[in-house]
Amino acid sequence: MRRWNSFSELIYFPLEVLYISTIILGITGLILGQNFQIYFSINQPIILSFIDMFRYLSSMIVHYFPLIFLLRAVYRRSEDGMVVLAALLAYISFHIGIMFFTPTNLPSEIYSSVLGISANATLLVTKNSGVLVPFHTGLIGALIVLYFTRSSATNLKKRTPYSIFSFVDKNVSVVFRSMILSLLAGIALTFVWPMFINFFINIFTFISKDLNNPINLFIYGIVNRLLSIINFSHWMNQLFWFTNLGGSWVDPVGAVHTGDVGMWTAQLARGISGFSSGKLISPYYILNIFAVPAFIMAAFQTYTDKLVHKRLVPFVILAVVMSILFGTLLPIEIFLIFTAPLLFTFHLFFTAILYAVLPMLGVTLGYSFSGNVLVGTPGSIVDLLVLIRNPIYQKALIILLFVGLMTFLLYYAVTSYYYRKGAISIINPNEKDMVIHELLDSIGGIDNIRLANASIGKVIIQVYNRDLVDFSKIHHRASKIVDTRAGFAISYGASSYMIYSVLKNQKESTEIQESA
């Protein structure tokens, strides 16, 4: 658990960047969206260009989240700028190796010009025509490069001054060793990646055979959210939103519209309802408007310091409003998988249940959109406000509201239970007692605690006598211990609030006994 909690320390900076970028993407997407233009029309080309620019910029940051994670993880482990540079060059080398050896018969949606890496084949000796582009590797590629960069930096630190390449600076050696190993890894991946792609294509094909089957939709929900975590959801979304995999519909004039979003957009523009499009978008409304706000509000209760609690209130309100307006689902999911895996598992299966159940209840509310899926932000309340005026969708909206309220209560209850009682004891009932015993032993007992507080990932303890503190006894459990002005901040991950609660109860019990 300590190692897993250390991963959460790595993710905070890139996750904050991703979260802010998601908000900017949502705001710009909301302003440029068709439904927003119904209420507020912007006709100034300069203003629209600036909004479009920020939308593109934020979508690129979301798309390159794996690279941001890679650079942060390398720096967090080494705190050496040269190793970070080595990671960046290794990442480029990795995709160049992929570009020159990747097969050209894979689906076009998986190819991506990473950092502008592409090559005109007419300028190469070994190729005849076309443009070479590497395929997208998402978070998997970043983890591969991270491994080779860190291993190169670690091994070369042990290099003796009598090695054959001792005349080469160590930093230069780290850079070129990382680049070469990543280049070879990229080439090797081109022989394995088609199997990965074909595996998911088979799953996509199975799902698309019957999108009215709840089991198929349940599988779709699980696969879609898992691919989002590893930065691959745009591939699946492109196929199911705008191609035959998501279905097809022929309008009254004979034009063919494909994909769940493509069909919904065409049907909504023509004022036609009663078809099955929208089933792949409906769960987003529940998750963005009800589930994520419930999680944020429940998780906020783990902050026990009154000053911190008061300072965070504006952020919590903003976070809830942002989720309702355009959705911040992906950053929340990444946060959960790194800090609360069990809670993420609950969220994953509940999301899949929504995909399976909502169409059975007659709730198929889609998303009117056309363009690059990287800038798509489905599931906002603005889209629902437009549909309220249409009597055709009122029944579906009422059911959506009821399911949403039940989801809000469920997420709030499950999240509260997890942080208060389930983060440790669900897996191992005896582990909590062991953690508390070791912590008390390391800080000199319950009587040495002057004040204790908690946050979503840390226990903050002030002590009377610092000479009694020995944190070497809990290094195998706590991922990070920092001496701050508020006290010792001990990173226990999701179980921090549980540990604080036990300490608080024991402290109060001791004080009662002493006063008696």
C-alpha positions in Angstrom: 0.0 0.0 0.0 2.9 2.4 0.7 4.2 2.0 -2.9 0.7 2.6 -4.3 0.3 5.7 -2.1 3.7 7.0 -3.4 2.1 6.9 -6.9 -0.6 9.2 -5.7 2.1 11.7 -4.7 3.4 11.6 -8.3 0.1 12.2 -9.9 -1.0 15.4 -8.0 0.9 17.9 -10.2 -0.1 16.4 -13.6 -3.6 15.8 -12.3 -4.0 19.5 -11.3 -2.8 20.5 -14.8 -5.3 18.1 -16.4 -8.1 19.3 -14.1 -7.6 23.0 -15.0 -7.2 22.1 -18.7 -10.4 20.1 -18.5 -12.2 23.2 -17.1 -10.8 25.4 -19.8 -11.8 22.9 -22.4 -15.3 22.7 -20.9 -15.8 26.5 -20.8 -14.6 27.0 -24.3 -16.6 24.0 -25.6 -19.7 25.3 -23.8 -19.4 28.8 -25.3 -18.8 27.4 -28.8 -21.5 24.7 -28.5 -24.6 24.9 -30.6 -26.9 24.9 -27.5 -25.1 27.8 -25.9 -25.4 29.8 -29.1 -29.2 29.5 -28.7 -29.1 31.7 -25.6 -26.0 33.8 -26.2 -24.7 34.4 -29.7 -21.2 35.6 -30.1 -20.5 37.2 -33.5 -17.1 38.8 -32.9 -14.4 36.9 -35.0 -11.5 37.9 -32.7 -13.3 36.7 -29.6 -14.2 33.4 -31.3 -10.6 33.0 -32.4 -9.3 33.4 -28.9 -11.9 31.0 -27.5 -11.0 28.5 -30.3 -7.3 28.9 -29.5 -7.8 28.1 -25.8 -10.0 25.2 -26.7 -7.3 23.7 -28.9 -4.6 24.4 -26.3 -6.5 22.8 -23.5 -7.4 19.7 -25.6 -3.7 19.3 -26.5 -2.8 19.3 -22.8 -5.4 16.7 -22.1 -4.2 14.6 -25.0 -0.5 14.9 -23.8 -1.3 14.1 -20.2 0.8 11.0 -20.4 3.9 13.1 -21.3 3.2 15.5 -18.4 2.9 12.5 -16.1 6.2 11.1 -17.4 8.2 14.3 -16.9 6.8 14.8 -13.4 7.4 11.2 -12.4 11.1 11.4 -13.6 11.7 14.7 -11.8 10.0 13.5 -8.6 12.3 10.5 -8.4 15.6 12.2 -9.4 15.0 16.0 -9.0 17.6 16.3 -11.8 16.7 18.5 -14.8 19.0 16.5 -17.1 17.1 13.3 -16.4 13.9 15.2 -17.3 15.5 16.2 -20.6 16.6 12.6 -21.1 12.9 11.5 -20.6 11.6 14.0 -23.1 14.2 13.0 -25.8 13.5 9.3 -25.0 9.8 9.9 -25.5 10.5 11.4 -28.9 12.9 8.6 -29.8 10.3 6.0 -28.7 7.7 7.4 -31.1 10.3 7.7 -33.9 11.1 4.0 -33.5 7.3 3.3 -33.8 6.9 5.6 -36.8 9.5 3.8 -39.0 8.4 0.3 -38.2 4.7 0.5 -37.5 2.3 -1.4 -39.7 0.1 0.7 -42.0 -2.9 -1.6 -42.0 -4.2 -0.6 -38.5 -7.3 1.6 -38.0 -6.6 5.2 -38.9 -8.0 6.4 -35.5 -5.0 5.0 -33.6 -2.4 7.0 -35.5 -1.3 10.3 -34.0 1.4 12.7 -34.8 2.9 12.9 -31.3 4.7 16.2 -30.8 4.4 16.7 -34.6 6.5 13.6 -35.3 5.8 12.6 -38.9 7.9 11.9 -42.0 7.2 12.4 -45.7 8.0 9.0 -47.2 9.1 10.6 -50.5 12.1 12.0 -48.7 13.2 8.6 -47.4 15.2 5.9 -49.1 13.3 3.0 -47.6 9.8 4.3 -48.3 8.0 5.2 -51.5 5.0 7.3 -50.8 2.7 8.6 -48.1 3.3 10.1 -44.7 4.7 8.1 -41.8 2.9 8.7 -38.4 3.4 6.8 -35.1 0.5 5.2 -33.4 -0.9 6.6 -30.2 0.4 4.8 -27.1 -1.2 6.8 -24.3 -0.2 6.2 -20.8 1.3 2.8 -21.6 4.0 4.5 -23.8 4.8 7.0 -21.1 5.3 4.2 -18.5 7.6 2.3 -20.9 9.8 5.4 -21.4 9.7 6.1 -17.6 11.1 2.7 -16.9 14.0 3.0 -19.3 14.8 6.5 -18.3 14.8 5.8 -14.6 16.8 2.5 -15.0 19.4 4.4 -17.2 19.8 7.1 -14.6 20.1 4.6 -11.8 22.6 2.3 -13.5 24.8 5.1 -14.8 25.1 6.6 -11.3 26.9 3.4 -10.3 29.3 3.6 -13.2 33.0 3.4 -12.2 35.5 6.0 -13.5 37.4 3.1 -15.2 34.6 2.1 -17.6 35.2 2.1 -21.4 33.0 5.2 -21.8 34.3 7.0 -18.7 35.3 10.0 -20.9 31.6 10.7 -21.6 29.8 12.8 -19.1 27.3 10.9 -17.0 24.4 13.2 -18.0 25.2 12.7 -21.7 25.3 8.9 -21.1 21.9 9.0 -19.4 20.4 10.9 -22.3 21.7 8.7 -25.1 21.2 5.4 -23.2 17.5 6.4 -22.5 17.1 7.4 -26.1 18.5 4.2 -27.5 16.6 1.9 -25.2 13.4 3.8 -25.8 14.0 3.7 -29.6 14.4 -0.1 -29.4 11.4 -0.4 -27.2 9.3 1.6 -29.7 10.4 -0.8 -32.5 9.6 -3.8 -30.4 6.2 -2.4 -29.5 5.3 -2.2 -33.2 5.2 -6.0 -33.3 3.1 -6.3 -30.1 0.8 -3.4 -30.5 -1.3 -4.8 -33.4 -2.4 -7.6 -31.1 -3.5 -5.0 -28.5 -5.4 -3.1 -31.2 -7.0 -6.3 -32.6 -8.0 -7.4 -29.1 -10.0 -4.2 -28.6 -11.4 -4.2 -32.2 -12.8 -7.6 -31.5 -14.5 -6.2 -28.3 -15.8 -3.2 -30.2 -17.2 -5.5 -32.9 -18.9 -7.7 -30.4 -20.4 -4.7 -28.7 -21.6 -3.1 -31.9 -23.5 -6.3 -33.0 -26.3 -5.5 -30.6 -26.2 -2.1 -29.0 -29.7 -2.7 -27.6 -28.4 -5.6 -25.5 -27.8 -4.5 -21.8 -24.9 -6.8 -21.5 -23.2 -5.2 -24.6 -23.8 -1.8 -23.1 -22.5 -2.9 -19.7 -19.2 -4.0 -21.4 -19.1 -0.8 -23.4 -19.2 1.2 -20.2 -16.4 -0.7 -18.5 -14.1 -0.6 -21.6 -14.8 3.1 -22.3 -13.8 4.2 -18.9 -10.8 2.0 -18.7 -9.5 3.3 -22.0 -10.1 6.8 -20.8 -7.7 6.2 -17.9 -4.9 5.1 -20.3 -5.6 8.1 -22.6 -7.3 6.0 -25.3 -11.0 6.9 -25.1 -10.8 9.2 -28.2 -10.2 6.1 -30.3 -13.3 4.3 -29.0 -15.4 7.5 -29.0 -14.5 8.2 -32.6 -15.6 4.8 -33.7 -18.9 4.6 -31.8 -19.8 8.3 -32.0 -19.3 8.8 -35.8 -19.0 5.4 -37.6 -21.1 2.4 -38.3 -20.0 0.8 -35.0 -22.4 3.1 -33.2 -25.2 2.4 -35.6 -26.6 4.1 -38.7 -29.8 6.0 -39.6 -31.3 7.1 -43.0 -33.1 10.4 -42.8 -36.3 11.1 -44.8 -34.3 12.5 -47.7 -32.1 9.4 -48.0 -28.9 10.8 -46.3 -27.1 8.3 -44.1 -25.9 9.3 -40.6 -23.6 7.0 -38.7 -22.6 6.8 -35.1 -24.5 7.4 -31.9 -23.6 11.1 -31.8 -23.9 11.5 -35.6 -27.4 10.1 -35.5 -28.5 12.1 -32.5 -27.2 15.4 -34.0 -29.1 14.7 -37.3 -32.3 13.6 -35.6 -32.3 16.6 -33.2 -31.8 19.0 -36.1 -34.8 17.6 -37.8 -37.0 17.5 -34.7 -37.2 13.7 -34.9 -37.3 11.4 -31.8 -38.1 7.8 -30.9 -35.0 6.3 -32.2 -32.2 4.6 -30.2 -29.5 7.1 -30.6 -28.1 8.8 -27.5 -27.7 5.6 -25.4 -23.9 6.0 -25.4 -24.1 9.6 -24.0 -26.9 9.4 -21.4 -24.7 8.1 -18.5 -22.5 11.2 -18.8 -25.4 13.4 -17.6 -25.8 11.3 -14.5 -22.1 11.2 -13.8 -21.3 14.8 -14.4 -24.4 16.4 -12.8 -25.0 14.1 -9.9 -22.2 11.5 -9.2 -19.1 13.7 -9.4 -20.6 16.5 -7.3 -21.6 13.9 -4.7 -18.1 12.5 -4.6 -16.5 16.0 -4.3 -18.9 17.0 -1.4 -18.3 13.7 0.5 -14.5 13.8 0.0 -14.5 17.4 1.2 -15.7 16.2 4.7 -12.3 14.4 5.3 -10.7 17.9 5.8 -11.0 18.4 9.5 -8.9 21.6 10.1 -11.5 24.4 10.3 -9.2 26.9 8.6 -8.4 24.6 5.7 -12.0 23.6 5.6 -13.2 27.2 5.3 -10.5 28.0 2.7 -11.6 25.1 0.5 -15.3 25.9 0.4 -15.0 28.2 -2.6 -13.0 25.6 -4.5 -15.6 22.9 -3.7 -18.4 25.1 -4.9 -16.5 25.9 -8.1 -15.7 22.2 -8.7 -19.3 21.2 -8.3 -20.5 23.9 -10.6 -17.9 23.1 -13.2 -18.9 19.4 -13.2 -22.5 20.3 -13.7 -21.9 22.8 -16.4 -19.6 20.7 -18.6 -18.1 17.7 -16.7 -14.7 17.0 -15.1 -15.1 13.2 -15.1 -11.7 12.1 -16.3 -9.5 13.9 -13.7 -11.8 12.6 -11.0 -11.4 9.0 -12.3 -7.6 9.3 -12.5 -7.6 10.6 -9.0 -9.7 7.7 -7.8 -7.6 5.0 -9.4 -4.4 6.3 -7.8 -5.8 7.2 -4.4 -8.8 5.0 -3.8 -8.8 2.0 -6.1 -11.8 0.3 -4.4 -13.8 3.4 -4.8 -12.9 3.5 -8.5 -13.9 -0.1 -8.9 -17.4 0.8 -7.5 -17.6 3.8 -9.9 -16.5 1.7 -12.9 -19.2 -1.0 -12.3 -21.9 1.6 -11.5 -21.1 3.5 -14.7 -21.4 0.2 -16.6 -24.8 -0.4 -14.9 -26.0 3.0 -16.0 -25.1 2.2 -19.6 -27.1 -1.0 -19.4 -30.2 0.3 -17.5 -30.9 3.8 -18.8 -31.9 2.6 -22.3 -34.2 0.1 -20.6 -35.9 3.0 -18.8 -36.3 4.9 -22.0 -33.6 7.4 -21.3 -31.6 8.0 -24.5 -30.5 11.6 -24.4 -27.6 12.3 -26.7 -25.1 15.0 -27.5 -25.4 17.3 -30.4 -21.8 17.6 -31.7 -19.7 17.3 -34.8 -16.0 17.6 -35.0 -12.9 16.2 -33.2 -13.7 14.0 -30.3 -10.7 15.4 -28.4 -12.7 18.6 -27.8 -16.0 16.9 -27.1 -17.6 17.6 -23.7 -20.8 15.6 -23.4 -23.2 15.5 -20.5 -23.6 19.1 -19.5 -26.7 20.6 -18.0 -26.9 23.2 -20.8 -27.7 20.4 -23.2 -30.5 19.3 -21.0 -31.9 22.8 -20.6 -32.4 22.9 -24.4 -34.3 19.6 -24.3 -36.6 20.7 -21.5 -38.6 22.8 -24.0 -39.3 19.8 -26.1 -42.3 17.7 -24.8 -40.9 14.6 -26.6 -38.0 14.4 -24.0 -39.9 15.4 -20.8 -40.5 11.8 -19.6 -36.9 10.8 -20.2 -35.8 13.9 -18.3 -37.9 13.1 -15.3 -36.6 9.6 -15.2 -33.0 11.0 -15.6 -33.6 13.4 -12.7 -34.9 10.6 -10.5 -32.0 8.2 -11.3 -29.6 11.2 -10.9 -30.9 12.0 -7.4 -30.6 8.3 -6.4 -27.1 8.3 -7.8 -26.1 11.4 -5.9 -27.3 9.8 -2.6 -25.5 6.5 -3.4 -22.2 8.2 -4.3 -22.3 10.4 -1.3 -23.0 7.4 1.0 -20.4 5.1 -0.5 -17.7 7.8 -0.6 -18.4 8.8 3.0 -18.3 5.2 4.1 -15.1 4.4 2.2 -13.1 7.3 3.7 -14.6 6.9 7.2 -14.5 3.1 7.6 -13.7 1.2 4.4 -10.3 2.4 3.2 -8.5 -0.3 5.2 -10.9 -2.6 7.0 -12.7 -3.8 3.9 -9.7 -5.8 2.8 -8.0 -6.6 6.1 -9.9 -6.0 9.3 -6.8 -6.3 11.5 -4.7 -3.9 9.4 -6.2 -0.7 11.0 -5.2 -1.8 14.5 -1.7 -2.5 13.3 -1.4 0.9 11.6 -2.7 2.7 14.7 -0.4 0.8 17.0 2.7 1.5 14.9 1.8 5.2 14.5 1.3 5.7 18.2 4.6 3.9 18.9 6.4 6.2 16.5 5.1 9.5 18.0 5.5 8.6 21.6 2.0 7.4 22.5 -1.5 9.0 22.6 -0.4 11.3 25.4 2.2 13.0 23.2 -0.4 14.1 20.7 -1.2 17.8 21.1 -3.5 18.2 18.1 -4.5 15.9 15.1 -6.2 16.8 11.8 -6.8 15.0 8.5 -7.2 15.6 4.8 -8.1 13.3 2.0 -4.6 11.9 1.9 -2.7 12.9 5.1 -2.8 12.8 8.9 -1.4 16.0 10.4 -0.2 15.6 14.0 1.3 18.1 16.4 3.2 16.6 19.4 4.3 17.9 22.8 7.7 16.4 22.9 9.5 15.9 19.6 12.3 13.9 21.2 9.9 11.0 21.5 9.2 10.9 17.8 10.7 8.1 15.7 9.2 7.9 12.2 11.5 5.1 11.2 8.9 2.7 12.7 6.3 3.7 10.1 8.4 4.2 6.9 7.1 1.0 5.6 3.5 2.3 5.7 3.6 6.1 5.2 4.6 7.1 1.7 5.8 10.6 2.8 6.4 12.4 6.1 6.8 16.2 6.1 7.5 18.5 9.0 5.2 21.5 8.4 4.0 24.5 10.5 0.8 22.7 11.2 2.6 19.6 12.4 3.9 16.4 11.0 2.0 15.6 7.7 2.0 11.9 7.3 0.7 10.5 4.0 -1.4 7.4 4.6 -3.5 7.8 1.4 -7.2 7.2 1.5 -7.1 5.7 5.0 -5.9 9.0 6.6 -9.3 10.1 7.8 -9.9 6.7 9.4 -6.6 6.9 11.3 -7.4 10.4 12.4 -10.8 9.3 13.7 -9.3 6.6 15.8 -6.7 8.9 17.2 -9.3 11.5 18.0 -11.5 9.0 19.8 -8.6 7.6 21.8 -7.4 11.1 22.8 -10.9 12.1 23.9 -11.3 8.8 25.9 -7.9 9.4 27.6 -8.8 13.0 28.5 -12.2 11.8 30.0 -10.5 9.2 32.1 -7.9 11.7 33.4 -10.6 14.3 34.3 -12.5 11.6 36.1 
